[in-house]
Amino acid sequence: MFEKEVLFLLLQALPESIIITFVCFYLLNIKLEWKKILLIAIFETITNIVNYLPLSFGMPTIILVLAEAFYIRILTNYRLSRIFIAVISCLIVIGLSESISTGPLLQFLNLEYEQVYSTPYLRALFSIPGYIFLLLIPVARKSYLMLQSKKAFKS
């Protein structure tokens, strides 16, 4: 049983924590210091152990959002209110992307949700669309800013 938890932390929680922290830094215009991003991601990965505690539905998510915001605040000294907005924005993007992609992926792979949830490798695989959508945030923002600067240049 312990093997599944370790695989979950390494295959899903760590990559997700790195990407969320990176996107939060980007949204907050915090200098991308990879040592800080990785340290926050490691702390958040360890905090993901709350998923295995007997807590009521939704509590692990609340704890993880609070922890991510707290870790970013401690290491960057940035305004907590803005950090919460960035972290919750990432959570919304992950939730939306998973709700959009899970059904088609289950059908395509001919799997049941319980199979995916109980297998760390499948959980990691099903998390990839969320990572892609999260990483599209900086791309979209950068594209938008480039378009704005071109419009300003033409004026």
MDAnalysis code that builds the backbone (N, CA, C; Angstrom):
import MDAnalysis as mda
import numpy as np

u = mda.Universe.empty(465, n_residues=155, atom_resindex=np.repeat(np.arange(155), 3), trajectory=True)
u.add_TopologyAttr("name", ["N", "CA", "C"] * 155)
u.add_TopologyAttr("resid", np.arange(1, 156))
u.add_TopologyAttr("resname", ["MET", "PHE", "GLU", "LYS", "GLU", "VAL", "LEU", "PHE", "LEU", "LEU", "LEU", "GLN", "ALA", "LEU", "PRO", "GLU", "SER", "ILE", "ILE", "ILE", "THR", "PHE", "VAL", "CYS", "PHE", "TYR", "LEU", "LEU", "ASN", "ILE", "LYS", "LEU", "GLU", "TRP", "LYS", "LYS", "ILE", "LEU", "LEU", "ILE", "ALA", "ILE", "PHE", "GLU", "THR", "ILE", "THR", "ASN", "ILE", "VAL", "ASN", "TYR", "LEU", "PRO", "LEU", "SER", "PHE", "GLY", "MET", "PRO", "THR", "ILE", "ILE", "LEU", "VAL", "LEU", "ALA", "GLU", "ALA", "PHE", "TYR", "ILE", "ARG", "ILE", "LEU", "THR", "ASN", "TYR", "ARG", "LEU", "SER", "ARG", "ILE", "PHE", "ILE", "ALA", "VAL", "ILE", "SER", "CYS", "LEU", "ILE", "VAL", "ILE", "GLY", "LEU", "SER", "GLU", "SER", "ILE", "SER", "THR", "GLY", "PRO", "LEU", "LEU", "GLN", "PHE", "LEU", "ASN", "LEU", "GLU", "TYR", "GLU", "GLN", "VAL", "TYR", "SER", "THR", "PRO", "TYR", "LEU", "ARG", "ALA", "LEU", "PHE", "SER", "ILE", "PRO", "GLY", "TYR", "ILE", "PHE", "LEU", "LEU", "LEU", "ILE", "PRO", "VAL", "ALA", "ARG", "LYS", "SER", "TYR", "LEU", "MET", "LEU", "GLN", "SER", "LYS", "LYS", "ALA", "PHE", "LYS", "SER"])
u.atoms.positions = np.array([
    [0.820, -1.197, 0.000],
    [0.000, 0.000, 0.000],
    [0.867, 1.264, 0.000],
    [1.956, 1.260, 0.711],
    [2.837, 2.416, 0.811],
    [3.415, 2.786, -0.549],
    [3.617, 1.793, -1.411],
    [4.177, 2.031, -2.733],
    [3.271, 2.942, -3.568],
    [1.954, 2.753, -3.476],
    [1.014, 3.583, -4.234],
    [1.102, 5.051, -3.820],
    [1.236, 5.290, -2.522],
    [1.311, 6.661, -2.031],
    [2.581, 7.344, -2.522],
    [3.695, 6.634, -2.477],
    [4.966, 7.204, -2.938],
    [4.898, 7.482, -4.439],
    [4.333, 6.556, -5.194],
    [4.191, 6.770, -6.636],
    [3.273, 7.959, -6.930],
    [2.197, 8.093, -6.159],
    [1.309, 9.247, -6.324],
    [2.082, 10.546, -6.096],
    [2.868, 10.581, -5.029],
    [3.621, 11.792, -4.718],
    [4.634, 12.122, -5.806],
    [5.322, 11.101, -6.315],
    [6.361, 11.334, -7.315],
    [5.805, 11.588, -8.713],
    [4.771, 10.850, -9.095],
    [4.264, 10.921, -10.470],
    [3.190, 11.986, -10.687],
    [2.454, 12.318, -9.631],
    [1.377, 13.283, -9.813],
    [1.576, 14.538, -8.955],
    [1.772, 14.362, -7.668],
    [1.835, 15.526, -6.774],
    [3.039, 16.423, -7.059],
    [4.207, 15.847, -7.262],
    [5.403, 16.664, -7.508],
    [5.315, 17.441, -8.827],
    [5.018, 16.777, -9.953],
    [4.898, 17.565, -11.197],
    [3.810, 18.640, -11.111],
    [2.688, 18.286, -10.505],
    [1.596, 19.245, -10.362],
    [2.029, 20.430, -9.495],
    [2.741, 20.158, -8.428],
    [3.207, 21.226, -7.538],
    [4.212, 22.133, -8.239],
    [5.095, 21.551, -9.016],
    [6.073, 22.358, -9.762],
    [5.355, 23.270, -10.750],
    [4.412, 22.715, -11.495],
    [3.705, 23.497, -12.516],
    [2.843, 24.582, -11.882],
    [2.120, 24.248, -10.816],
    [1.285, 25.249, -10.151],
    [2.146, 26.381, -9.597],
    [3.250, 26.033, -8.976],
    [4.124, 27.061, -8.412],
    [4.709, 27.935, -9.514],
    [5.147, 27.312, -10.595],
    [5.675, 28.071, -11.736],
    [4.621, 29.038, -12.272],
    [3.413, 28.546, -12.492],
    [2.351, 29.390, -13.048],
    [1.998, 30.516, -12.075],
    [1.963, 30.207, -10.790],
    [1.690, 31.259, -9.796],
    [2.770, 32.336, -9.827],
    [4.025, 31.927, -9.875],
    [5.116, 32.907, -9.978],
    [4.919, 33.761, -11.228],
    [4.574, 33.125, -12.328],
    [4.397, 33.847, -13.588],
    [3.236, 34.836, -13.486],
    [2.106, 34.372, -12.947],
    [0.939, 35.249, -12.830],
    [1.203, 36.430, -11.895],
    [2.010, 36.198, -10.884],
    [2.288, 37.232, -9.895],
    [3.463, 38.127, -10.278],
    [4.054, 37.843, -11.443],
    [5.242, 38.588, -11.896],
    [6.390, 38.495, -10.894],
    [6.532, 37.338, -10.285],
    [7.644, 37.084, -9.382],
    [8.768, 36.488, -10.225],
    [9.967, 36.965, -9.985],
    [11.119, 36.451, -10.721],
    [11.165, 34.930, -10.596],
    [11.349, 34.249, -11.724],
    [11.359, 32.786, -11.738],
    [12.685, 32.264, -11.178],
    [12.705, 32.093, -9.881],
    [13.868, 31.527, -9.209],
    [13.581, 30.046, -8.983],
    [14.243, 29.197, -9.765],
    [13.904, 27.776, -9.773],
    [14.183, 27.089, -8.449],
    [15.153, 27.580, -7.681],
    [15.395, 26.986, -6.366],
    [14.180, 27.186, -5.465],
    [13.615, 28.374, -5.499],
    [12.418, 28.655, -4.695],
    [11.223, 27.862, -5.218],
    [11.071, 27.816, -6.527],
    [9.946, 27.077, -7.111],
    [10.028, 25.605, -6.722],
    [11.199, 25.018, -6.831],
    [11.353, 23.597, -6.478],
    [11.175, 23.366, -4.986],
    [11.658, 24.269, -4.155],
    [11.494, 24.116, -2.708],
    [10.019, 24.179, -2.327],
    [9.303, 25.135, -2.880],
    [7.859, 25.233, -2.629],
    [7.161, 23.975, -3.123],
    [7.537, 23.504, -4.298],
    [6.916, 22.300, -4.863],
    [7.186, 21.080, -3.991],
    [8.372, 20.967, -3.446],
    [8.680, 19.829, -2.560],
    [7.844, 19.909, -1.287],
    [7.753, 21.111, -0.695],
    [6.903, 21.261, 0.499],
    [5.453, 20.903, 0.177],
    [4.971, 21.382, -0.960],
    [3.578, 21.108, -1.352],
    [3.377, 19.616, -1.623],
    [4.369, 18.976, -2.205],
    [4.275, 17.536, -2.456],
    [4.155, 16.774, -1.144],
    [4.957, 17.144, -0.183],
    [4.879, 16.494, 1.136],
    [3.519, 16.760, 1.764],
    [3.011, 17.964, 1.600],
    [1.695, 18.315, 2.147],
    [0.589, 17.484, 1.501],
    [0.817, 16.984, 0.293],
    [-0.176, 16.156, -0.398],
    [-0.502, 14.871, 0.360],
    [0.241, 14.578, 1.394],
    [-0.066, 13.419, 2.238],
    [-1.462, 13.561, 2.845],
    [-1.965, 14.796, 2.946],
    [-3.311, 15.000, 3.501],
    [-4.369, 14.259, 2.689],
    [-4.071, 13.935, 1.441],
    [-5.022, 13.171, 0.626],
    [-5.280, 11.784, 1.188],
    [-4.381, 11.302, 2.032],
    [-4.521, 9.963, 2.598],
    [-5.002, 9.973, 4.040],
    [-5.313, 11.145, 4.557],
    [-5.845, 11.245, 5.907],
    [-7.369, 11.139, 5.865],
    [-7.958, 10.666, 6.943],
    [-9.425, 10.533, 6.963],
    [-10.111, 11.883, 7.212],
    [-10.081, 12.729, 6.194],
    [-10.692, 14.057, 6.274],
    [-11.974, 14.073, 5.449],
    [-12.863, 15.002, 5.788],
    [-14.100, 15.096, 5.020],
    [-13.811, 15.585, 3.604],
    [-14.746, 15.311, 2.712],
    [-14.589, 15.641, 1.301],
    [-14.276, 17.126, 1.124],
    [-13.270, 17.427, 0.337],
    [-12.903, 18.800, 0.035],
    [-11.860, 19.399, 0.962],
    [-11.702, 18.838, 2.141],
    [-10.726, 19.384, 3.096],
    [-9.285, 19.306, 2.587],
    [-8.866, 18.186, 1.981],
    [-7.493, 18.171, 1.462],
    [-7.238, 19.285, 0.453],
    [-8.203, 19.576, -0.386],
    [-8.049, 20.647, -1.374],
    [-7.866, 21.994, -0.685],
    [-8.666, 22.254, 0.319],
    [-8.553, 23.517, 1.056],
    [-7.190, 23.613, 1.734],
    [-6.768, 22.523, 2.355],
    [-5.458, 22.503, 3.023],
    [-4.347, 22.737, 2.011],
    [-4.436, 22.108, 0.838],
    [-3.392, 22.260, -0.179],
    [-3.339, 23.675, -0.744],
    [-4.484, 24.307, -0.926],
    [-4.512, 25.698, -1.403],
    [-3.882, 26.616, -0.356],
    [-4.272, 26.437, 0.892],
    [-3.704, 27.254, 1.968],
    [-2.196, 27.041, 2.084],
    [-1.777, 25.793, 1.993],
    [-0.353, 25.481, 2.111],
    [0.441, 26.096, 0.966],
    [-0.053, 25.949, -0.269],
    [0.652, 26.517, -1.429],
    [0.798, 28.027, -1.267],
    [-0.289, 28.683, -0.883],
    [-0.242, 30.136, -0.687],
    [0.738, 30.503, 0.433],
    [0.702, 29.755, 1.507],
    [1.595, 30.001, 2.641],
    [3.054, 29.823, 2.226],
    [3.366, 28.759, 1.496],
    [4.746, 28.513, 1.072],
    [5.253, 29.616, 0.139],
    [4.408, 30.028, -0.790],
    [4.808, 31.109, -1.698],
    [5.036, 32.396, -0.903],
    [4.146, 32.670, 0.015],
    [4.267, 33.882, 0.846],
    [5.572, 33.866, 1.649],
    [5.879, 32.741, 2.273],
    [7.083, 32.637, 3.101],
    [8.347, 32.877, 2.264],
    [8.409, 32.272, 1.083],
    [9.640, 32.340, 0.289],
    [9.745, 33.574, -0.615],
    [8.638, 34.279, -0.823],
    [8.701, 35.449, -1.715],
    [8.313, 36.750, -1.033],
    [7.617, 36.657, 0.090],
    [7.143, 37.838, 0.805],
    [6.146, 38.643, -0.032],
    [5.478, 37.988, -0.965],
    [4.506, 38.642, -1.840],
    [3.172, 38.770, -1.100],
    [2.288, 39.630, -1.599],
    [0.983, 39.857, -0.960],
    [0.132, 38.600, -0.998],
    [-0.351, 38.218, 0.168],
    [-1.107, 36.977, 0.313],
    [-2.407, 36.988, -0.484],
    [-3.076, 38.116, -0.556],
    [-4.346, 38.178, -1.292],
    [-4.141, 37.841, -2.767],
    [-3.090, 38.345, -3.355],
    [-2.804, 38.051, -4.771],
    [-2.347, 36.604, -4.954],
    [-1.612, 36.106, -3.981],
    [-1.176, 34.707, -4.055],
    [-2.395, 33.789, -4.065],
    [-3.357, 34.073, -3.201],
    [-4.575, 33.248, -3.169],
    [-5.298, 33.280, -4.507],
    [-5.380, 34.431, -5.127],
    [-6.044, 34.538, -6.431],
    [-5.321, 33.661, -7.460],
    [-3.990, 33.710, -7.466],
    [-3.217, 32.907, -8.429],
    [-3.389, 31.415, -8.163],
    [-3.310, 31.009, -6.903],
    [-3.436, 29.578, -6.567],
    [-4.837, 29.072, -6.891],
    [-5.841, 29.837, -6.536],
    [-7.224, 29.415, -6.820],
    [-7.480, 29.400, -8.326],
    [-6.892, 30.327, -9.061],
    [-7.015, 30.310, -10.521],
    [-6.446, 29.016, -11.095],
    [-5.295, 28.608, -10.590],
    [-4.699, 27.340, -11.043],
    [-5.608, 26.166, -10.709],
    [-6.175, 26.184, -9.520],
    [-7.082, 25.105, -9.103],
    [-8.307, 25.041, -10.012],
    [-8.842, 26.187, -10.375],
    [-10.009, 26.227, -11.268],
    [-9.641, 25.667, -12.639],
    [-8.481, 26.048, -13.151],
    [-8.046, 25.541, -14.459],
    [-7.884, 24.022, -14.418],
    [-7.274, 23.505, -13.364],
    [-7.114, 22.051, -13.234],
    [-8.477, 21.374, -13.162],
    [-9.366, 21.924, -12.344],
    [-10.698, 21.334, -12.206],
    [-11.467, 21.318, -13.512],
    [-11.432, 22.426, -14.227],
    [-12.133, 22.491, -15.513],
    [-11.523, 21.536, -16.541],
    [-10.205, 21.515, -16.607],
    [-9.565, 20.645, -17.601],
    [-9.807, 19.175, -17.291],
    [-9.789, 18.825, -16.011],
    [-10.061, 17.424, -15.663],
    [-11.517, 17.056, -15.934],
    [-12.431, 17.997, -15.680],
    [-13.839, 17.681, -15.942],
    [-14.107, 17.551, -17.439],
    [-13.353, 18.282, -18.247],
    [-13.519, 18.191, -19.696],
    [-12.855, 16.941, -20.262],
    [-11.684, 16.588, -19.749],
    [-10.893, 15.523, -20.373],
    [-11.119, 14.125, -19.801],
    [-11.583, 14.015, -18.586],
    [-11.680, 12.693, -17.949],
    [-12.646, 11.761, -18.678],
    [-13.829, 12.238, -18.983],
    [-14.818, 11.392, -19.665],
    [-14.306, 10.831, -20.987],
    [-13.840, 11.690, -21.898],
    [-13.309, 11.176, -23.158],
    [-12.114, 10.231, -22.982],
    [-11.231, 10.536, -22.024],
    [-10.085, 9.648, -21.783],
    [-10.540, 8.284, -21.262],
    [-11.526, 8.283, -20.376],
    [-12.054, 7.012, -19.865],
    [-12.644, 6.182, -20.998],
    [-13.390, 6.834, -21.866],
    [-13.986, 6.119, -22.995],
    [-12.914, 5.625, -23.962],
    [-11.980, 6.479, -24.286],
    [-10.928, 6.131, -25.250],
    [-10.094, 4.956, -24.746],
    [-9.759, 4.967, -23.476],
    [-8.930, 3.901, -22.904],
    [-9.746, 2.729, -22.357],
    [-11.090, 2.849, -22.453],
    [-12.001, 1.813, -21.989],
    [-11.726, 1.452, -20.520],
    [-11.711, 2.474, -19.682],
    [-11.428, 2.289, -18.264],
    [-12.577, 2.821, -17.423],
    [-12.621, 2.387, -16.180],
    [-13.552, 2.913, -15.194],
    [-12.789, 3.898, -14.314],
    [-13.505, 4.870, -13.761],
    [-12.857, 5.879, -12.929],
    [-12.139, 5.251, -11.733],
    [-12.726, 4.240, -11.142],
    [-12.129, 3.582, -9.976],
    [-10.772, 2.968, -10.323],
    [-10.649, 2.432, -11.537],
    [-9.370, 1.883, -11.982],
    [-8.308, 2.973, -12.041],
    [-8.685, 4.106, -12.593],
    [-7.745, 5.215, -12.743],
    [-7.330, 5.725, -11.366],
    [-8.300, 5.927, -10.491],
    [-8.015, 6.494, -9.180],
    [-7.137, 5.573, -8.335],
    [-7.263, 4.285, -8.529],
    [-6.500, 3.330, -7.713],
    [-5.126, 2.991, -8.291],
    [-4.816, 3.487, -9.480],
    [-3.531, 3.187, -10.117],
    [-2.723, 4.481, -10.284],
    [-1.592, 4.603, -9.586],
    [-0.810, 5.842, -9.656],
    [-0.383, 6.230, -11.072],
    [-0.054, 5.243, -11.891],
    [0.381, 5.552, -13.258],
    [-0.766, 6.145, -14.077],
    [-1.960, 5.585, -13.919],
    [-3.116, 6.117, -14.639],
    [-3.512, 7.488, -14.104],
    [-3.428, 7.682, -12.795],
    [-3.731, 8.998, -12.217],
    [-2.796, 10.053, -12.801],
    [-1.529, 9.689, -12.907],
    [-0.551, 10.627, -13.483],
    [-0.889, 10.914, -14.946],
    [-1.242, 9.881, -15.686],
    [-1.608, 10.048, -17.089],
    [-2.823, 10.961, -17.242],
    [-3.818, 10.767, -16.390],
    [-5.030, 11.569, -16.475],
    [-4.815, 13.004, -15.989],
    [-3.698, 13.265, -15.331],
    [-3.383, 14.621, -14.872],
    [-2.743, 15.477, -15.958],
    [-2.229, 14.853, -16.978],
    [-1.498, 15.579, -18.026],
    [-2.332, 16.680, -18.691],
    [-3.606, 16.450, -19.020],
    [-4.372, 17.567, -19.610],
    [-4.431, 18.797, -18.706],
    [-4.528, 18.583, -17.399],
    [-4.522, 19.703, -16.463],
    [-3.218, 20.466, -16.507],
    [-2.115, 19.737, -16.602],
    [-0.800, 20.378, -16.699],
    [-0.695, 21.197, -17.983],
    [-1.199, 20.635, -19.067],
    [-1.138, 21.336, -20.352],
    [-1.934, 22.635, -20.280],
    [-3.156, 22.548, -19.739],
    [-3.976, 23.756, -19.627],
    [-3.328, 24.785, -18.707],
    [-2.714, 24.330, -17.621],
    [-2.019, 25.259, -16.732],
    [-0.872, 25.954, -17.446],
    [-0.115, 25.183, -18.204],
    [1.028, 25.764, -18.907],
    [0.606, 26.666, -20.066],
    [-0.641, 26.553, -20.478],
    [-1.151, 27.458, -21.510],
    [-1.415, 28.860, -20.955],
    [-1.537, 28.981, -19.640],
    [-1.774, 30.295, -19.031],
    [-0.619, 31.251, -19.334],
    [0.636, 30.864, -19.040],
    [1.732, 31.783, -19.387],
    [1.843, 32.042, -20.892],
    [1.558, 31.019, -21.685],
    [1.629, 31.192, -23.138],
    [0.570, 32.198, -23.591],
    [-0.637, 32.039, -23.094],
    [-1.718, 32.955, -23.479],
    [-1.430, 34.369, -22.991],
    [-0.930, 34.479, -21.780],
    [-0.624, 35.811, -21.241],
    [0.486, 36.479, -22.043],
    [1.510, 35.722, -22.353],
    [2.631, 36.265, -23.136],
    [2.136, 36.710, -24.517],
    [1.302, 35.898, -25.154],
    [0.743, 36.248, -26.470],
    [-0.098, 37.510, -26.381],
    [-0.917, 37.592, -25.342],
    [-1.764, 38.767, -25.148],
    [-0.913, 40.011, -24.966],
    [0.125, 39.922, -24.139],
    [0.994, 41.073, -23.904],
    [1.726, 41.486, -25.179],
    [2.118, 40.512, -25.983],
    [2.778, 40.827, -27.248],
    [1.833, 41.553, -28.190],
    [0.573, 41.092, -28.254],
    [-0.418, 41.762, -29.093],
    [-0.674, 43.186, -28.610],
    [-0.741, 43.366, -27.307],
    [-0.961, 44.696, -26.744],
    [0.198, 45.631, -27.084],
    [1.417, 45.106, -27.006],
    [2.569, 45.971, -27.310],
    [2.623, 46.316, -28.794],
    [2.189, 45.387, -29.658],
    [2.138, 45.695, -31.089],
    [1.106, 46.768, -31.383],
    [-0.051, 46.687, -30.718],
    [-1.079, 47.704, -30.897],
    [-0.601, 49.065, -30.407],
    [0.108, 49.071, -29.288],
    [0.622, 50.325, -28.736],
    [1.704, 50.908, -29.648],
    [2.491, 50.032, -30.251],
    [3.561, 50.474, -31.148],
    [2.973, 51.108, -32.408],
    [1.865, 50.539, -32.923],
    [1.248, 51.062, -34.138],
    [0.572, 52.407, -33.896],
    [0.148, 52.668, -32.667],
    [-0.563, 53.917, -32.369],
    [0.317, 55.117, -32.399],
])
